[in-house]
Structure formats: C-alpha cells, structure tokens
Amino acid sequence: MPTVIIFLCGIANFALHKATMESDHPMALQMRAAFGRFMGGYGSYLLEFLILLSALSFAALGYTIALPSYLVYTGMNALAGWAILTGKI
C-alpha cells in the first residue's frame, strides 16, 4: 500500500512540477534556464523522477520511513507550487 500512495503522490508532484515550470514566474524562468543546459530543459523532470524512484525503491524494500518522507516532500512541493502559481512569492 505505501508504494501505491507514493506513486499517486508522484503523479501529483509531476503535475505540479509541470504547471510550475510552464508558468511565467521569474523563479520558474530562472530554473528553466538553469536546467536548460542539462538535457535540453528536461533535467528537472529527471531529478523529480529519481526522487520518486528512490522513494518507491525504499518502500518496496520495506523501509517504513519512505512513505512519511515522500509525503513531507509532496507537501513541501505543494506549498512551494501554490506560492509560485498564486504569486505569493
């Protein structure tokens, strides 16, 4: 069950990541420029994927800390994405 929850949180993280990176916010523009040199702008998605893959691997190996850690990571992403997309930052 933890792997399913982590996977669903991963889908939410990717959706939020895409929405944030496609916004015209100055922070998003800066991140696109920074990651644009690495893998043609898809480097940030690779980083997001590696974090998800790590969390899924740890959960599959039975590490109980994997789910709470990824939930905290998802919550922090949600707060940062909300702040960027609503112009609070």
N, C-alpha and C positions, 0 to 999 in steps of 0.2 A: 504493500500500500504506500509506503513512503516514496517509492520510485514513481508511482503514478502522480502523486501530489507534486513532487519535484518536476516532473515532466510538464504538468499543467502550469506550474509557476514559470517554467522555462518558456512556454508559449507566450505567456503574458509579458515576460521580460523582453522577448524578441519583438513583440508588437509595440511595446513602449519604446524600445530602443529605435525601431524604425520611425515611429512618429516623432521622436525627439530629434533624430539625425536629419529628418526631412524638414524640420521647422527652420525658420529664418532667424532664429535666436543667435546672437553673437557667439555664445558658447558652443552651439552646435556647428556654426560655421568654422570656428577655430578647431574643433575636434575633427571635422571633415577634412580640413587642410592638413592636420597633423597625421591622420590615418590615410590620407590620400597618397602619401608616399609609400605606404605599405600595402601591398596587394590591391592597388587601384581603388582605395577607399573602402574596401570590404574588411579591412583589418580589425575594425571594432566588432564586426559581426563574428569574426573568428575568435576573438577574445571572449565574447559572450558565449559562444559555443563551447569553448574549452572549459569555462566555468561550469556550464550546465553538465558537460560530460564528466567533469570531476565529481560534481555532486551526485550524479547518477551512479557513478562507479563506487563511490564511498557508501552510498545507500545499499547498493547491490551486495557489497562486501559485509554488510551488517553493522556499519558504524552508525550508532544512533544519533550522533551529533550532526550528521549530514542534513537531515530534514530541518531542524531548527536553524542551522546556519544558513541554508538556502532560503528559508522563509524570511530571515532577517535581511539577507541580501536583496530579496524581492521587495521587501518593504522599503528599504533604503532607495532602491531604484524607483519605486512608485512615488515616493516623496520628492525625489530629485526631478523626475519626469514631470510631476504635477507642477512643481515650482518653475521649471523651464517653460512648459507649454502654456501656463497661465500668466507668464510674465512677472511672477513674484520675485524672480532673480534678475 
